[in-house]
Amino acid sequence: MGNLRKAIASISLVAILSTLIVTTTAFAGTFSDTTGHWVDTLLPQAVEMGMVDGTKDKFLPDSNVNRAELVKMVGASVDLDISEPPAASSFSDVETTDWFFANVEAALAAGILSANAKFNPANNATREEVLKVVVEANGIDLLTSPATSPLSDVKTGWYKDYVYTGWCYDVVKGYADGTFGVGKKVTKAETVKIAVTGAGDLELKDACAEADVVEDDTADDTADDTADDTADDTADDTAATGDVTVTLGADSPVAST
């Protein structure tokens, strides 16, 4: 009987230790495909924020992020409450049974998204869209961009002030060639970097100290006007290229970020 009790106690101890090890690994944000990748050091914080699922084996850092995933990840970075979604969807292409339904509705209610007929959840998000969502989600004052942007490919467009704001607060730095990458599909690694940085302690660059803050009404009008255009343009581009990454299944390693 004594030997049996010892055996049971040993098994229980092993089980407890195994649980602790698994839990620690999950929240450490370690993935089999991020060793040596620049995003690796940001992943523990992203996991802690709930932006990514640390229990997965792979993170897929260089895969594209669609609009549904973007809203989920950025919403998690600011602890957006998704516990009480409405009974009906505000978008014709978002069902109440979709895994991202509550995330999208919470972002809309918080003013992170603009009200439009469609949300286009499966469309790939672009770098400027990520920056816009991060700026809005964190309540960062939107700064008026100068006539000549510090990033050479940002000339005109609804995103100009958002990119300038992100640059002024070092949320984004741009590429080595001096461009921002307007229209470029954003990766999971880039989304984590922008969202984690945007949710942190921000310091305004000296070069932007004299920048004017965009009035709320102007920013809202711009966001409303451009959301339709962005959605339409994205839909047109997607239709033309056929490049749609649909990762909305519950078992998708990307959709579970």
Residue pairs with C-beta under 8 A, 6 or more apart in sequence:
25 54
26 47
26 54
26 55
27 44
27 47
27 48
27 54
28 44
28 47
28 54
29 43
29 44
29 45
29 46
29 47
29 48
29 52
29 54
30 43
30 54
31 43
31 56
31 57
31 58
31 59
32 57
32 58
33 58
33 59
33 60
33 61
34 40
34 43
34 59
34 61
37 61
37 189
38 189
39 59
39 61
39 188
39 189
39 192
39 193
42 192
42 193
42 196
43 52
43 54
43 59
43 192
45 196
46 52
46 77
46 192
46 195
46 196
47 53
47 54
49 76
49 77
49 79
49 196
49 199
50 76
50 79
51 73
51 74
51 76
51 77
51 192
51 195
51 196
51 257
52 59
52 73
52 188
52 192
52 257
53 256
53 257
56 253
56 256
58 253
59 188
60 188
60 253
60 254
61 187
61 188
61 189
62 187
62 188
62 189
63 187
63 188
63 245
63 254
64 124
64 125
64 185
64 186
64 187
64 188
64 245
65 73
65 124
65 125
65 130
65 186
65 187
65 188
65 191
65 254
65 257
66 121
66 122
66 123
66 124
66 125
66 245
66 246
66 247
67 119
67 120
67 121
67 122
67 123
67 124
67 125
67 129
68 98
68 99
68 100
68 103
68 104
68 119
68 121
68 122
68 248
68 255
69 100
69 125
69 188
69 191
69 247
69 254
69 255
69 257
70 125
70 129
70 130
70 133
70 186
70 191
71 100
71 103
71 104
71 107
71 112
71 113
71 133
72 100
72 103
72 257
73 191
73 192
73 195
73 257
74 107
74 112
74 130
74 133
74 134
74 137
74 191
74 195
75 82
75 103
75 106
75 107
75 112
75 137
77 134
77 137
77 195
77 196
77 198
77 199
78 137
78 138
78 199
80 103
80 106
80 107
80 110
80 112
80 137
81 106
82 102
82 103
82 105
82 106
83 102
85 96
85 101
85 102
85 105
85 106
86 105
87 96
88 96
89 95
89 96
89 101
89 105
90 104
90 105
90 108
90 115
91 104
91 116
91 117
91 118
91 119
92 117
92 118
93 118
93 119
93 120
93 121
94 100
94 101
94 104
94 119
94 121
95 101
98 121
98 248
99 248
99 250
99 255
100 121
100 248
104 113
104 119
104 121
107 113
107 133
107 137
108 114
108 115
110 137
111 136
111 220
112 133
112 136
112 137
113 119
113 133
113 227
114 223
114 224
114 227
115 224
116 227
116 228
116 231
117 228
118 231
118 235
119 231
120 231
120 234
120 235
121 248
122 244
122 245
122 246
122 247
122 248
123 231
123 234
123 235
123 238
123 244
124 185
124 186
124 234
124 238
124 243
124 244
124 245
125 185
125 186
125 191
126 182
126 183
126 184
126 185
126 186
126 234
127 172
127 180
127 181
127 182
127 183
127 184
127 186
127 190
128 157
128 159
128 162
128 163
128 180
128 182
128 183
129 159
129 186
129 230
130 186
130 190
130 191
130 194
130 195
131 159
131 162
131 163
131 165
131 166
131 171
131 172
131 194
132 159
132 162
132 223
134 140
134 166
134 171
134 194
134 195
134 198
134 199
135 142
135 162
135 165
135 166
135 171
135 198
136 223
137 198
138 198
138 199
140 165
140 169
140 171
140 198
140 202
141 165
141 213
141 214
142 161
142 162
142 165
142 213
142 214
142 219
143 161
143 164
143 165
143 168
143 208
143 211
143 212
143 213
143 214
144 161
144 164
144 211
144 212
144 213
144 214
145 154
145 160
145 161
145 163
145 164
146 164
146 211
149 155
149 160
149 163
149 164
150 164
150 167
150 174
150 207
151 163
151 167
151 174
151 178
151 179
151 180
152 177
152 178
152 179
153 179
153 180
153 181
153 182
154 160
154 163
154 164
154 180
154 182
157 182
157 226
158 222
158 223
158 225
158 226
158 229
158 230
159 182
159 226
161 214
161 219
161 222
163 172
163 180
163 182
164 208
164 211
165 171
166 172
166 194
166 198
167 173
167 174
167 180
167 205
167 208
168 204
168 205
168 207
168 208
168 211
169 198
169 202
169 203
169 204
169 205
170 197
170 202
170 203
170 205
171 194
171 197
171 198
171 202
172 180
172 194
174 180
174 181
175 181
186 194
188 254
188 257
238 244
245 254
247 254
247 255
248 255
249 255
250 256
